[in-house]
Amino acid sequence: MIECVINISEGRDLDLVEEIALAAGNDLLDVHCDPDHNRSVLTVIGAAAPAAVIRAAVQRLDLRSHEGVHPRIGVVDVVPFVPLTGSTFEDALTSRDASAWWIADELRVPVFLYGPERTLPDVRRGAFTTLRPDFGPPEPHPTAGAVAVGARNPLMAWNLWLSDASLEQAKELATSLRGPGVRALGLQVGDQVQVSMNLIDPLHVGPAEVYDIVAASADIARAELVGLIPQAVLETVEPKRWEQLNLSIETTIEFRLER
């Protein structure tokens, strides 16, 4: 089974996000909306759901009117394919390449690949400057921009909101956390700051460890999980810390699949 975690550039018009999410039908596992990032993360499974959601987002969203603190290159910003139990990374690559070709051919939106070739940060830095699209037109779509389509193993998208900290402090913390297991940005979000992270290998560099590192330098207001995590990640954390880290059985991929 392949999971697809579609990041779209809309997190304020919840009716519009719901309309786009409904395109996935019963293959929708989760929707996470963030009005400050102006971004939503839609977790789906199955062969048909990713294309249906991507088409709906391209048809209904316009990058020209988008404002939000999170970096983005398109209305459908990031589309990673993730192997779950019973699938391999090669299966995810096959799904990635098929989706990239379809987006470019059917929707006429340029596509940048990430995975073995390059990282997602590489795409963000180089799109339309040092990098040309791997599929589709050479220039951004007038309303949809471009899409980064990738293959990756399960990760944990996670934010730590800080109390009484400056943006400079958040950026310094993010810089100190970055490494093979953590990607991090310090962001101003409304009147607060946050350290926005992807824990690339959460079984080895997990949320409890990262929380404690940040807490040693700054007061943490709250943690925020974006999307779902594998149950194996949850099992590495003491249950007494789940609430502090914004984790629960209900936020695991396995729970949503069973439900």
C-alpha positions as CSV (number, residue, x, y, z in Angstrom):
1,M,0.0,0.0,0.0
2,I,1.2,3.5,-0.9
3,E,0.4,6.6,1.1
4,C,0.3,10.0,-0.6
5,V,0.6,13.2,1.5
6,I,-0.6,16.1,-0.6
7,N,0.3,19.6,0.6
8,I,-2.0,22.3,-0.9
9,S,-1.7,26.0,-0.6
10,E,-5.0,26.7,1.1
11,G,-5.6,26.6,4.9
12,R,-8.1,29.3,5.6
13,D,-11.2,28.6,3.5
14,L,-12.2,25.4,5.2
15,D,-15.2,24.8,2.9
16,L,-12.9,24.9,-0.1
17,V,-10.4,22.5,1.5
18,E,-13.3,20.2,2.3
19,E,-14.5,20.3,-1.3
20,I,-11.0,19.4,-2.5
21,A,-10.6,16.6,0.1
22,L,-13.9,15.1,-0.9
23,A,-12.4,14.2,-4.3
24,A,-10.5,11.4,-2.5
25,G,-13.7,9.7,-1.4
26,N,-13.2,6.8,1.0
27,D,-9.4,6.9,0.4
28,L,-9.0,10.0,2.6
29,L,-7.3,9.3,5.9
30,D,-6.7,12.8,7.3
31,V,-6.9,16.6,6.7
32,H,-4.8,19.0,8.6
33,C,-5.3,22.8,8.0
34,D,-3.1,25.7,9.1
35,P,-4.5,29.2,8.5
36,D,-1.2,31.0,9.3
37,H,0.8,28.8,6.9
38,N,-2.3,28.9,4.6
39,R,-1.6,25.3,3.9
40,S,-3.4,22.0,4.3
41,V,-2.1,18.5,4.3
42,L,-4.3,15.8,2.9
43,T,-3.3,12.2,3.5
44,V,-4.8,9.6,1.1
45,I,-4.2,6.1,-0.1
46,G,-5.1,4.2,-3.2
47,A,-4.3,4.7,-6.9
48,A,-7.1,7.1,-7.8
49,A,-7.2,9.5,-4.9
50,P,-4.0,11.4,-5.5
51,A,-4.9,12.4,-9.0
52,A,-8.5,13.3,-8.0
53,V,-7.3,15.6,-5.2
54,I,-4.5,17.2,-7.3
55,R,-7.0,17.9,-10.2
56,A,-9.5,19.4,-7.8
57,A,-6.8,21.7,-6.2
58,V,-5.4,22.9,-9.5
59,Q,-8.9,23.7,-10.7
60,R,-10.0,25.6,-7.6
61,L,-6.9,27.3,-6.2
62,D,-4.9,30.3,-7.6
63,L,-1.3,30.9,-6.5
64,R,-1.5,34.6,-7.5
65,S,-3.7,35.4,-4.5
66,H,-2.0,33.1,-2.0
67,E,-0.3,34.5,1.1
68,G,1.2,32.4,3.9
69,V,4.4,32.0,5.9
70,H,5.3,28.5,4.6
71,P,7.5,28.3,1.4
72,R,5.6,27.0,-1.6
73,I,6.1,26.7,-5.4
74,G,2.5,25.9,-6.3
75,V,-1.1,25.4,-5.3
76,V,-0.3,21.7,-5.0
77,D,3.1,22.3,-3.5
78,V,4.4,18.9,-2.5
79,V,3.2,15.4,-3.3
80,P,5.2,12.6,-1.7
81,F,4.5,8.9,-2.2
82,V,5.3,6.8,0.9
83,P,5.6,3.0,1.1
84,L,3.6,1.4,3.8
85,T,3.5,-2.2,5.0
86,G,3.6,-4.5,2.0
87,S,5.2,-2.0,-0.4
88,T,8.7,-1.0,-1.2
89,F,10.5,2.2,-1.9
90,E,10.7,1.1,-5.5
91,D,6.9,1.0,-5.5
92,A,6.8,4.5,-4.2
93,L,9.1,5.6,-7.0
94,T,6.9,4.0,-9.6
95,S,3.9,5.9,-8.2
96,R,5.8,9.1,-8.1
97,D,7.0,8.9,-11.7
98,A,3.5,8.0,-13.0
99,S,1.9,10.9,-11.0
100,A,4.6,13.3,-12.3
101,W,4.0,12.4,-15.9
102,W,0.2,12.6,-15.4
103,I,0.3,16.1,-13.8
104,A,2.5,17.4,-16.6
105,D,0.6,15.8,-19.4
106,E,-3.0,16.2,-18.2
107,L,-2.9,19.4,-16.2
108,R,0.1,21.1,-18.0
109,V,1.7,22.0,-14.7
110,P,5.5,21.7,-14.4
111,V,6.9,19.0,-12.1
112,F,10.1,18.8,-10.1
113,L,11.1,15.4,-8.8
114,Y,12.7,14.7,-5.4
115,G,13.8,11.5,-3.7
116,P,17.0,9.7,-4.8
117,E,18.0,12.5,-7.2
118,R,17.7,15.5,-4.9
119,T,16.0,16.6,-1.7
120,L,12.9,18.7,-1.3
121,P,15.0,21.7,0.0
122,D,17.1,21.4,-3.2
123,V,13.9,21.8,-5.3
124,R,12.8,24.8,-3.2
125,R,16.2,26.5,-3.7
126,G,16.6,25.7,-7.4
127,A,13.1,25.7,-9.0
128,F,13.2,27.6,-12.2
129,T,16.7,29.0,-11.5
130,T,19.3,26.3,-11.3
131,L,16.7,23.5,-11.8
132,R,14.5,23.0,-14.8
133,P,11.3,21.0,-14.4
134,D,11.7,17.2,-14.9
135,F,8.3,17.0,-16.6
136,G,6.0,19.5,-18.2
137,P,6.3,23.1,-19.4
138,P,9.6,25.0,-18.7
139,E,7.7,27.9,-17.0
140,P,5.3,28.0,-14.0
141,H,1.6,27.5,-14.7
142,P,-0.1,30.9,-14.5
143,T,-2.4,29.9,-11.6
144,A,-1.0,26.6,-10.3
145,G,2.7,27.3,-10.3
146,A,4.6,24.0,-10.1
147,V,4.5,20.8,-8.1
148,A,7.3,18.9,-6.3
149,V,6.5,15.2,-6.6
150,G,8.6,12.9,-4.5
151,A,9.2,9.4,-3.0
152,R,10.2,9.1,0.6
153,N,10.0,6.9,3.6
154,P,7.6,7.8,6.5
155,L,8.6,11.0,8.3
156,M,7.0,13.1,11.0
157,A,5.9,16.7,10.2
158,W,5.8,18.5,13.5
159,N,5.8,22.1,14.9
160,L,6.9,23.5,18.2
161,W,5.3,26.8,19.2
162,L,7.6,28.9,21.4
163,S,6.6,31.2,24.3
164,D,8.2,34.6,24.6
165,A,10.8,34.0,21.9
166,S,11.8,36.1,19.0
167,L,11.9,35.1,15.3
168,E,15.7,35.3,15.5
169,Q,15.7,32.8,18.4
170,A,13.5,30.4,16.5
171,K,15.7,30.6,13.5
172,E,18.8,29.9,15.6
173,L,17.1,26.9,17.2
174,A,16.1,25.6,13.7
175,T,19.7,26.0,12.5
176,S,21.0,24.1,15.5
177,L,18.6,21.2,15.0
178,R,19.2,20.6,11.3
179,G,21.0,17.5,10.4
180,P,20.5,14.1,8.6
181,G,17.5,13.4,10.8
182,V,15.9,16.8,11.1
183,R,14.9,19.6,8.7
184,A,13.8,22.7,10.5
185,L,12.7,26.3,9.9
186,G,12.1,29.2,12.3
187,L,8.9,31.0,11.3
188,Q,6.9,34.0,12.5
189,V,3.3,32.7,12.7
190,G,0.9,35.5,13.7
191,D,2.1,36.9,17.0
192,Q,4.0,33.8,17.9
193,V,7.1,32.0,16.5
194,Q,7.5,28.3,15.8
195,V,10.1,25.8,14.9
196,S,8.6,23.9,12.0
197,M,10.2,20.5,11.4
198,N,10.3,17.3,9.4
199,L,11.7,14.5,11.5
200,I,13.2,12.5,8.6
201,D,14.0,9.4,10.6
202,P,11.7,9.6,13.6
203,L,12.5,6.1,14.8
204,H,16.1,7.2,15.5
205,V,15.7,11.0,16.0
206,G,12.2,11.2,17.6
207,P,9.9,13.9,18.9
208,A,10.8,13.4,22.6
209,E,14.5,13.9,21.9
210,V,13.9,17.0,19.8
211,Y,11.4,18.5,22.3
212,D,13.9,18.2,25.1
213,I,16.7,19.8,23.0
214,V,14.4,22.8,22.2
215,A,13.1,23.0,25.8
216,A,16.6,23.3,27.1
217,S,16.9,26.7,25.3
218,A,13.4,28.0,25.1
219,D,9.9,27.7,26.7
220,I,7.6,25.7,24.5
221,A,3.9,26.7,24.4
222,R,2.7,23.6,22.6
223,A,3.6,20.9,20.1
224,E,1.6,20.3,16.9
225,L,1.6,17.1,14.8
226,V,0.9,17.7,11.1
227,G,-0.8,14.7,9.5
228,L,-0.2,11.1,10.7
229,I,2.6,9.0,11.9
230,P,3.4,5.3,11.8
231,Q,2.4,3.4,15.0
232,A,6.1,2.3,15.3
233,V,7.0,6.0,16.0
234,L,4.4,6.3,18.7
235,E,5.7,3.2,20.3
236,T,9.2,4.7,20.8
237,V,7.7,7.4,23.1
238,E,6.6,6.9,26.6
239,P,2.7,7.1,26.8
240,K,2.9,9.7,29.6
241,R,4.5,12.1,27.1
242,W,2.0,11.6,24.2
243,E,-0.2,14.5,25.2
244,Q,2.8,16.9,25.6
245,L,4.0,15.9,22.1
246,N,0.5,16.0,20.5
247,L,0.5,12.3,19.8
248,S,-2.1,9.6,20.3
249,I,-3.2,6.3,18.9
250,E,-5.8,8.2,16.8
251,T,-3.0,10.0,15.0
252,T,-1.4,6.9,13.6
253,I,-1.7,5.7,10.0
254,E,-2.7,2.2,11.2
255,F,-5.6,3.5,13.3
256,R,-7.0,5.5,10.4
257,L,-6.6,2.5,8.0
258,E,-8.4,0.2,10.4
259,R,-11.2,2.8,10.9
